[in-house]
Amino acid sequence: MKMLKIGFILFTYLLPALLLLTTIGCSPDDEPLPLPPSQRKPMAPRNLQVTVTQQDILLHWEDVSDNELGFVVYESAVNQDNFVKAGNAGISVNELWLHSRAPGTDFYYKVAAYNAGDTSDYCAVGHGYTDPVIAPANLRATIQSRTAIELRWEDNATTATGFKIERKVPGGEWSEIVKINERLISYVDTTCLPKTFYSYRVRGFIPSGHSDYSNEATELTQWVGIDRAFANLVLNIKSLTISSGNILAVVGTGGDIVMYTFDDGWPHKRISTGNNTLNCVAFSPDGANIAVAGDLSVQVFRLRDDSLLFKLDGLSQVINSVALSPDGQHVATAGSDMKINIWKLTDNLNPVTQMTGHIQMINSIAYSPDGLLIASGSTDNSVHVFNVSTAGIEYKLLGHIAAVNAVVFSVDGSKIVSGSIDRTVKVWSIPGGALQRTLPEPENWVWAVAISPNGSYIAATGEDSTMHVWSTDDGKLLRTSYDLGGVGRAISFSSNSEYVIAGGDEYRTKVLW
């Protein structure tokens, strides 16, 4: 019995010790003991499949390892560089959903198994492409009022959550003005300023990204055409003009100069000239004086007291146009005798200067802002630019093929605009007289043209009762109004460039812009 117990003790305690000593004494060439399964390197997953549903991605792989603790998934967008960890899957799990990936993007994936001791090699790289959010199309902008523009577009982004609208003004930066969290196809921007260009673009969005932008649409806010209180007070309007102080003067059949405070549209004063009809009217640049001409007479009034400063009576020719010099000392007249006469306001006996060169009737004249030049438009199809001091012709502007009815200088004197029976409006460079461009769209005779005081816009009206407005910079047609009524005979911008006033044969003066 005692021998058995001793043997048990030896077996239990001494044998492990002997085994340990034996192990310690093994040579380096002897094989180490195998690692337990939990620490062996797992086998790499196989057959990675990538399934895309819009912007969500399902990864599925074959699990061929028997000792993993889980799987780690890596993702790279656009190319196979810069993989980053995208997620984990647990033991024996062989798929993983990745949600809200960027739209319209290539994604690359690789998966490895891991345990406590090691990580497997990666599986072969898988690839998927998320559905793009298709951009809205055919964006259109339409004026609603002085301060509102309506936008409409086609919704091609079937997966979009909503739309974002961006806006800018010329020379400005794009900025988001509204985020619409539903699938609409229209929006009214009511935050506009009057008489301002706005460009728009729209794109669809989802939580993970955006579509491309739509086309850009541009619109100009304006004052929609209305009749004002000064309508019907002058019969058969022949001419109108607006002073630097925003006083509107209108003449026509009846022989009176009717003036209005433009801001409220009410009559300001009426000056009787004794004529049956007045053909033209012009303010002095400072708004202190006003000149008018009837068929055979010319008069200049001082508006401070309505006193008559100058009068020509009993003329043998029809006066079609008058212009007051920038220095306020002279009045220029022109008409059926094919001459431009410049008169000193203190002497109505003889003109101080006479300019000749046209071979048919002169229809319109205009002083340059510095008073050194006078432009004239004639039935002989030409525009002449005269030197006031020498009375000589500086430039002949040739290009119209019919009578030129209207000429005007830009405020900075760098341009002359002319309108003609040939249904064109032309812009000429000064100095030099080169043709800059012919503006598109007039469909009938042009009777009157104007340039806004800020130099940004050109307007014209004519035989077809329309008004056109163009951008001075690029000649782009900005607006056409068809509601003047009758032949458009006269047109002018307000002194702040916010309005265009037009008048014609239907006895009406209308605010059209």
Stockholm file with secondary structure:
# STOCKHOLM 1.0

chainA/1-513         MKMLKIGFILFTYLLPALLLLTTIGCSPDDEPLPLPPSQRKPMAPRNLQVTVTQQDILLHWEDVSDNELGFVVYESAVNQDNFVKAGNAGISVNELWLHSRAPGTDFYYKVAAYNAGDTSDYCAVGHGYTDPVIAPANLRATIQSRTAIELRWEDNATTATGFKIERKVPGGEWSEIVKINERLISYVDTTCLPKTFYSYRVRGFIPSGHSDYSNEATELTQWVGIDRAFANLVLNIKSLTISSGNILAVVGTGGDIVMYTFDDGWPHKRISTGNNTLNCVAFSPDGANIAVAGDLSVQVFRLRDDSLLFKLDGLSQVINSVALSPDGQHVATAGSDMKINIWKLTDNLNPVTQMTGHIQMINSIAYSPDGLLIASGSTDNSVHVFNVSTAGIEYKLLGHIAAVNAVVFSVDGSKIVSGSIDRTVKVWSIPGGALQRTLPEPENWVWAVAISPNGSYIAATGEDSTMHVWSTDDGKLLRTSYDLGGVGRAISFSSNSEYVIAGGDEYRTKVLW
#=GR chainA/1-513 SS CHHHHHHHHIIIIIHHHHHHHHHHTCCTTSCCCCCCGGGSCCCCCEEEEEEEETTEEEEEEECCCSSCSEEEEEEEESSSSSCEEEEEEETTCCEEEECSCCTTCEEEEEEEEECSSCBCCCCCCEEEECCCCCCCEEEEEEEEETTEEEEEEECCCTTCSEEEEEEECTTCCCEEEEEECSCCSEEEECCCCTTCEEEEEEEEEETTEECCCCCCEEEECCCCCEECTTTTSSEEEEEEEECTTCEEEEEEETSEEEEEETTTTEEEEEEECSCSBEEEEEECTTSSEEEEEESSCEEEEETTTTEEEEEECSCSSCEEEEEECTTSSEEEEEETTSCEEEEETTCCSSCSEEECCCSSCEEEEEECTTSSEEEEEETTSEEEEEETTTCCEEEEEECCSSCEEEEEECTTSSEEEEEETTSCEEEEETTTCCEEEEESCCCSCEEEEEECTTSSEEEEEETTSCEEEEETTTCCEEEEECCSCSCEEEEEECTTSSCEEEEETTSCEEECC
#=GC SS_cons         CHHHHHHHHIIIIIHHHHHHHHHHTCCTTSCCCCCCGGGSCCCCCEEEEEEEETTEEEEEEECCCSSCSEEEEEEEESSSSSCEEEEEEETTCCEEEECSCCTTCEEEEEEEEECSSCBCCCCCCEEEECCCCCCCEEEEEEEEETTEEEEEEECCCTTCSEEEEEEECTTCCCEEEEEECSCCSEEEECCCCTTCEEEEEEEEEETTEECCCCCCEEEECCCCCEECTTTTSSEEEEEEEECTTCEEEEEEETSEEEEEETTTTEEEEEEECSCSBEEEEEECTTSSEEEEEESSCEEEEETTTTEEEEEECSCSSCEEEEEECTTSSEEEEEETTSCEEEEETTCCSSCSEEECCCSSCEEEEEECTTSSEEEEEETTSEEEEEETTTCCEEEEEECCSSCEEEEEECTTSSEEEEEETTSCEEEEETTTCCEEEEESCCCSCEEEEEECTTSSEEEEEETTSCEEEEETTTCCEEEEECCSCSCEEEEEECTTSSCEEEEETTSCEEECC
//
